[in-house]
């Protein structure tokens, strides 16, 4: 895992990875259901900051 290799403990890294997958899948469903790709794009753009939070 990239996050664990960056110094994050494995439990937190795994949880953030799972949260990222949940966010991506949810955003895909919402953006398709509402025909608004901006929902998906917003989640994708925020992922790096969300995943790396606390490692700065």
SVG drawing of the C-alpha trace seen along z (x, -y; Angstrom):
<svg xmlns="http://www.w3.org/2000/svg" viewBox="-31 -19 38 21">
<polyline fill="none" stroke="black" stroke-width="0.4" points="0.0,0.0 1.3,-3.4 -0.1,-5.1 1.5,-2.6 4.8,-2.9 4.5,-6.7 4.4,-6.3 0.7,-5.8 -0.1,-2.9 -1.6,0.0 -5.0,-0.1 -5.6,-3.7 -4.2,-3.2 -6.5,-0.3 -9.5,-2.2 -8.7,-5.2 -8.4,-2.9 -11.8,-1.3 -13.3,-4.8 -11.9,-5.9 -13.5,-2.9 -16.8,-3.6 -16.6,-7.3 -15.7,-6.5 -18.5,-3.9 -21.0,-6.2 -20.0,-9.1 -20.3,-7.0 -23.9,-6.0 -25.0,-9.5 -23.4,-11.1 -25.0,-8.5 -28.3,-8.6 -28.5,-12.4 -26.6,-12.8 -24.2,-15.1 -20.6,-14.1 -19.4,-16.9 -20.3,-14.8 -17.8,-12.2 -15.2,-14.7 -15.4,-16.4 -14.7,-13.2 -11.8,-12.3 -10.2,-15.7 -10.5,-15.5 -9.1,-12.0 -5.4,-12.8 -5.9,-15.3 -8.3,-13.0 -6.0,-10.0 -2.9,-11.9 -4.4,-13.9 -2.0,-13.9 1.1,-13.0 2.1,-16.5"/>
</svg>
